[in-house]
Amino acid sequence: MEMLAVIEGLEKLKKIPTRVHVLSDSQYVIKGATEWMENWKRHGWKRKTKHGWQPVKNEDLWKTIDELMQKHHVTFEYIPGHSGHPENERCDKLAVAAYQKYK
């Protein structure tokens, strides 16, 4: 869901390029976009595991994020979850409320 949030947000931007600062409590999203993606691309969207080279998980979503990052000036910042950050707390409440509808 965190990846989809980044994609949806970047797709909504009308001005290209736009400077965007993404705040997320997802280390997976932050590290994927800022640390791991270049190596994945260099190795054909594969990652090295103890069982050899394996496809990157969520490859389709990562490729979409990569395409959108090429259009905009995107920076990322990790915000620990449940740390009192107002927007992060609001997102958490919305996610829980949405989840409750399907319980």
Backbone hydrogen bonds, N-H to C=O, Kabsch-Sander energy under -0.5 kcal/mol:
donor,donor_aa,acceptor,acceptor_aa,energy
5,A,1,M,-2.1
6,V,2,E,-1.7
7,I,3,M,-2.4
8,E,4,L,-3.1
9,G,5,A,-2.4
10,L,6,V,-2.5
11,E,7,I,-2.6
12,K,8,E,-1.2
13,L,10,L,-0.9
20,V,18,T,-0.5
20,V,73,H,-2.9
22,V,20,V,-0.6
22,V,75,T,-3.2
23,L,21,H,-0.5
24,S,77,E,-2.2
27,Q,25,D,-0.7
30,I,26,S,-2.3
31,K,27,Q,-3.1
32,G,28,Y,-2.1
33,A,29,V,-2.4
34,T,30,I,-2.3
35,E,31,K,-2.8
36,W,31,K,-2.5
37,M,32,G,-1.9
40,W,36,W,-2.2
41,K,37,M,-2.7
42,R,38,E,-2.3
43,H,39,N,-1.8
44,G,41,K,-1.7
45,W,40,W,-3.5
46,K,40,W,-0.9
47,R,54,Q,-3.2
49,T,52,G,-2.2
52,G,49,T,-1.8
54,Q,47,R,-2.8
56,V,45,W,-2.3
59,E,56,V,-1.1
62,W,58,N,-2.5
63,K,59,E,-2.7
64,T,60,D,-1.7
65,I,61,L,-2.5
66,D,62,W,-2.7
67,E,63,K,-2.4
68,L,64,T,-2.4
69,M,65,I,-2.5
70,Q,66,D,-1.4
71,K,67,E,-0.7
71,K,68,L,-0.7
72,H,68,L,-1.2
73,H,18,T,-2.1
74,V,72,H,-0.9
75,T,20,V,-2.6
77,E,22,V,-2.5
79,I,24,S,-3.0
83,S,80,P,-0.9
89,E,85,H,-2.7
90,R,86,P,-2.1
91,C,87,E,-2.4
92,D,88,N,-2.1
93,K,89,E,-2.2
94,L,90,R,-2.4
95,A,91,C,-2.5
96,V,92,D,-2.5
97,A,93,K,-2.4
98,A,94,L,-2.3
99,Y,95,A,-2.3
100,Q,96,V,-2.3
101,K,97,A,-0.9
101,K,98,A,-0.6
102,Y,99,Y,-1.6
103,K,100,Q,-1.1
